[in-house]
Protein backbone atom coordinates (compact mmCIF):
# COMPACT_ATOMS: atom_id res chain seq x y z
CA UNK A 1 0.00 0.00 0.00
CA UNK A 2 2.71 2.45 1.03
CA UNK A 3 4.81 1.49 -1.97
CA UNK A 4 1.85 1.99 -4.30
CA UNK A 5 1.09 5.41 -2.84
CA UNK A 6 4.74 6.42 -3.14
CA UNK A 7 4.72 5.27 -6.75
CA UNK A 8 1.66 7.37 -7.55
CA UNK A 9 3.12 10.47 -5.92
CA UNK A 10 6.37 10.00 -7.74
CA UNK A 11 4.57 9.62 -11.07
CA UNK A 12 2.51 12.76 -10.45
CA UNK A 13 5.63 14.72 -9.58
CA UNK A 14 7.31 13.53 -12.76
CA UNK A 15 4.32 14.51 -14.93
CA UNK A 16 4.10 17.94 -13.34
CA UNK A 17 7.80 18.51 -13.91
CA UNK A 18 7.24 17.69 -17.57
CA UNK A 19 4.34 20.11 -17.76
CA UNK A 20 1.73 17.43 -18.46
CA UNK A 21 -0.37 18.27 -15.37
CA UNK A 22 0.54 21.93 -15.25
CA UNK A 23 -2.49 24.22 -14.83
CA UNK A 24 -2.26 27.14 -17.23
CA UNK A 25 -2.14 30.51 -15.48
CA UNK A 26 -5.20 32.66 -16.14
CA UNK A 27 -4.51 36.33 -16.76
CA UNK A 28 -6.66 38.64 -14.66
CA UNK A 29 -9.58 40.08 -16.61
CA UNK A 30 -9.11 43.64 -17.77
CA UNK A 31 -11.42 46.06 -16.01
CA UNK A 32 -14.44 47.03 -18.08
CA UNK A 33 -14.17 50.54 -19.49
CA UNK A 34 -16.22 53.08 -17.59
CA UNK A 35 -19.48 54.04 -19.30
CA UNK A 36 -19.47 57.72 -20.06
CA UNK A 37 -22.22 59.56 -18.18
CA UNK A 38 -25.02 61.27 -20.09
CA UNK A 39 -25.25 64.97 -19.36
CA UNK A 40 -27.29 67.84 -20.71
CA UNK A 41 -25.45 70.68 -22.38
CA UNK A 42 -25.71 74.10 -20.80
CA UNK A 43 -24.43 76.37 -23.54
CA UNK A 44 -25.88 79.70 -24.60
CA UNK A 45 -29.23 79.01 -26.34
CA UNK A 46 -29.64 82.48 -27.85
CA UNK A 47 -29.97 82.41 -31.61
CA UNK A 48 -32.08 81.42 -34.60
CA UNK A 49 -32.57 77.75 -35.43
CA UNK A 50 -33.89 75.44 -38.10
CA UNK A 51 -36.01 72.58 -36.78
CA UNK A 52 -34.42 69.15 -37.21
CA UNK A 53 -37.34 67.00 -38.48
CA UNK A 54 -35.51 63.77 -37.67
CA UNK A 55 -35.26 64.60 -33.96
CA UNK A 56 -38.55 66.42 -33.39
CA UNK A 57 -41.95 65.02 -32.58
CA UNK A 58 -45.49 66.09 -31.64
CA UNK A 59 -47.34 63.73 -29.32
CA UNK A 60 -50.99 63.79 -28.30
CA UNK A 61 -53.37 61.96 -25.98
CA UNK A 62 -57.15 62.08 -25.74
CA UNK A 63 -59.83 60.35 -23.71
CA UNK A 64 -61.23 57.18 -25.25
CA UNK A 65 -64.67 55.69 -24.53
CA UNK A 66 -64.76 57.35 -21.14
CA UNK A 67 -62.42 54.75 -19.66
CA UNK A 68 -58.88 55.26 -21.00
CA UNK A 69 -56.50 57.44 -22.99
CA UNK A 70 -55.55 57.08 -26.65
CA UNK A 71 -52.09 58.32 -27.67
CA UNK A 72 -50.33 58.99 -30.94
CA UNK A 73 -47.77 61.24 -32.58
CA UNK A 74 -46.83 63.24 -35.65
CA UNK A 75 -43.32 63.20 -37.08
CA UNK A 76 -41.32 65.27 -39.55
CA UNK A 77 -41.93 68.65 -37.96
CA UNK A 78 -40.41 71.52 -39.91
CA UNK A 79 -39.93 75.22 -39.38
CA UNK A 80 -37.73 77.67 -37.51
CA UNK A 81 -37.51 79.57 -34.24
CA UNK A 82 -35.53 82.30 -32.52
CA UNK A 83 -34.86 82.20 -28.79
CA UNK A 84 -33.57 84.95 -26.51
CA UNK A 85 -35.20 84.92 -23.05
CA UNK A 86 -33.57 88.25 -22.09
CA UNK A 87 -35.18 89.89 -25.12
CA UNK A 88 -38.57 88.19 -25.42
CA UNK A 89 -39.70 90.46 -28.24
CA UNK A 90 -37.11 88.73 -30.41
CA UNK A 91 -38.49 85.25 -29.63
CA UNK A 92 -40.59 83.68 -32.35
CA UNK A 93 -41.55 80.34 -33.85
CA UNK A 94 -43.04 79.16 -37.12
CA UNK A 95 -43.77 75.43 -37.08
CA UNK A 96 -45.51 73.13 -39.57
CA UNK A 97 -46.56 69.51 -39.13
CA UNK A 98 -47.71 67.30 -42.02
CA UNK A 99 -50.95 65.62 -40.93
CA UNK A 100 -50.25 62.40 -42.83
CA UNK A 101 -47.36 61.59 -40.48
CA UNK A 102 -49.86 60.62 -37.77
CA UNK A 103 -49.24 57.29 -36.05
CA UNK A 104 -51.47 55.68 -33.42
CA UNK A 105 -50.03 52.19 -34.04
CA UNK A 106 -53.21 50.92 -35.71
CA UNK A 107 -53.27 51.55 -39.49
CA UNK A 108 -57.07 51.32 -39.73
CA UNK A 109 -57.46 54.00 -37.07
CA UNK A 110 -54.83 56.23 -38.70
CA UNK A 111 -56.77 56.01 -41.97
CA UNK A 112 -59.99 57.03 -40.20
CA UNK A 113 -58.28 59.97 -38.50
CA UNK A 114 -57.00 61.25 -41.84
CA UNK A 115 -60.50 61.09 -43.33
CA UNK A 116 -63.02 63.93 -43.50
CA UNK A 117 -64.54 63.28 -40.07
CA UNK A 118 -61.31 64.21 -38.37
CA UNK A 119 -58.25 65.85 -39.94
CA UNK A 120 -59.52 65.82 -43.54
CA UNK A 121 -55.90 65.48 -44.64
CA UNK A 122 -56.53 65.60 -48.37
CA UNK A 123 -58.01 69.09 -48.01
CA UNK A 124 -55.91 70.32 -45.07
CA UNK A 125 -52.56 68.51 -45.26
CA UNK A 126 -50.66 70.67 -42.75
CA UNK A 127 -51.02 71.98 -39.22
CA UNK A 128 -49.34 75.34 -38.77
CA UNK A 129 -48.37 77.30 -35.66
CA UNK A 130 -47.12 80.89 -35.68
CA UNK A 131 -46.12 82.57 -32.44
CA UNK A 132 -47.32 86.03 -31.44
CA UNK A 133 -45.58 86.56 -28.08
CA UNK A 134 -43.20 84.91 -25.63
CA UNK A 135 -43.40 85.47 -21.87
CA UNK A 136 -40.24 84.23 -20.11
CA UNK A 137 -40.38 82.71 -16.64
CA UNK A 138 -36.67 82.76 -15.98
CA UNK A 139 -34.05 81.67 -18.48
CA UNK A 140 -35.31 78.11 -19.06
CA UNK A 141 -39.10 78.34 -18.88
CA UNK A 142 -41.79 80.47 -20.41
CA UNK A 143 -45.14 80.68 -22.16
CA UNK A 144 -45.31 80.88 -25.94
CA UNK A 145 -48.52 82.34 -27.31
CA UNK A 146 -49.59 82.05 -30.90
CA UNK A 147 -52.12 80.87 -33.43
CA UNK A 148 -52.66 77.28 -34.51
CA UNK A 149 -54.29 76.55 -37.84
CA UNK A 150 -55.81 73.08 -37.98
CA UNK A 151 -58.37 71.75 -40.43
CA UNK A 152 -58.67 75.21 -41.94
CA UNK A 153 -59.55 76.85 -38.62
CA UNK A 154 -57.23 79.22 -36.73
CA UNK A 155 -57.42 79.51 -32.95
CA UNK A 156 -55.16 81.05 -30.27
CA UNK A 157 -53.11 78.60 -28.21
CA UNK A 158 -50.51 78.91 -25.46
CA UNK A 159 -47.63 76.53 -24.91
CA UNK A 160 -45.64 76.06 -21.73
CA UNK A 161 -42.03 75.93 -22.90
CA UNK A 162 -39.02 74.32 -21.22
CA UNK A 163 -35.47 74.62 -22.53
CA UNK A 164 -33.76 71.22 -22.19
CA UNK A 165 -30.25 72.00 -23.35
CA UNK A 166 -27.97 73.89 -25.71
CA UNK A 167 -24.47 73.43 -27.01
CA UNK A 168 -22.07 72.34 -29.69
CA UNK A 169 -22.53 68.73 -30.82
CA UNK A 170 -19.60 67.93 -33.07
CA UNK A 171 -19.85 64.16 -33.37
CA UNK A 172 -23.10 64.18 -35.36
CA UNK A 173 -22.73 64.44 -39.14
CA UNK A 174 -24.64 66.93 -41.24
CA UNK A 175 -27.49 67.75 -41.31
CA UNK A 176 -27.84 66.90 -37.60
CA UNK A 177 -24.68 68.18 -35.99
CA UNK A 178 -23.68 71.71 -35.08
CA UNK A 179 -24.85 74.04 -32.37
CA UNK A 180 -28.14 72.62 -31.10
CA UNK A 181 -30.94 73.50 -28.74
CA UNK A 182 -33.81 71.36 -27.53
CA UNK A 183 -37.21 72.30 -26.11
CA UNK A 184 -40.38 70.68 -24.82
CA UNK A 185 -43.66 72.58 -25.25
CA UNK A 186 -47.02 71.44 -23.86
CA UNK A 187 -50.60 72.61 -24.22
CA UNK A 188 -54.20 71.44 -24.23
CA UNK A 189 -56.54 72.17 -27.14
CA UNK A 190 -60.24 71.57 -27.71
CA UNK A 191 -60.63 69.58 -30.91
CA UNK A 192 -64.23 70.72 -31.37
CA UNK A 193 -63.01 74.33 -31.63
CA UNK A 194 -61.33 73.30 -34.88
CA UNK A 195 -64.47 71.68 -36.31
CA UNK A 196 -63.39 68.19 -35.31
CA UNK A 197 -66.48 67.00 -33.42
CA UNK A 198 -66.93 63.45 -34.70
CA UNK A 199 -67.70 60.84 -32.04
CA UNK A 200 -68.11 63.61 -29.48
CA UNK A 201 -69.59 61.24 -26.86
CA UNK A 202 -66.90 58.58 -27.26
CA UNK A 203 -63.70 60.55 -27.80
CA UNK A 204 -62.57 63.34 -25.49
CA UNK A 205 -62.82 66.94 -26.57
CA UNK A 206 -59.66 68.05 -24.74
CA UNK A 207 -56.43 66.91 -26.39
CA UNK A 208 -53.13 67.04 -24.53
CA UNK A 209 -50.24 68.00 -26.79
CA UNK A 210 -46.51 67.65 -26.16
CA UNK A 211 -44.05 68.93 -28.78
CA UNK A 212 -40.38 67.99 -28.62
CA UNK A 213 -38.23 70.23 -30.77
CA UNK A 214 -34.53 70.01 -31.63
CA UNK A 215 -33.00 72.71 -33.74
CA UNK A 216 -29.72 73.49 -35.50
CA UNK A 217 -28.44 77.05 -35.17
CA UNK A 218 -28.44 78.93 -38.43
CA UNK A 219 -25.20 80.28 -39.81
CA UNK A 220 -24.81 83.98 -39.09
Protein Blocks (a to p, Z undefined) as FASTA:
>chain_A
ZZmmmmmmmmmmmmmmnommpccdddddddddddddddddfbdfbdcddddfklgccddd
ddehhlaccddddehiacdddddfklmmlgccdddddfklgcehiaklmmmmmmmklnom
mlmmbccdddfbdcdebjkbccddddddeehiacddddddddfbgcddfkbccfkbccdd
dddddddddfklnopaghkllpcfbdcdddddddddddZZ
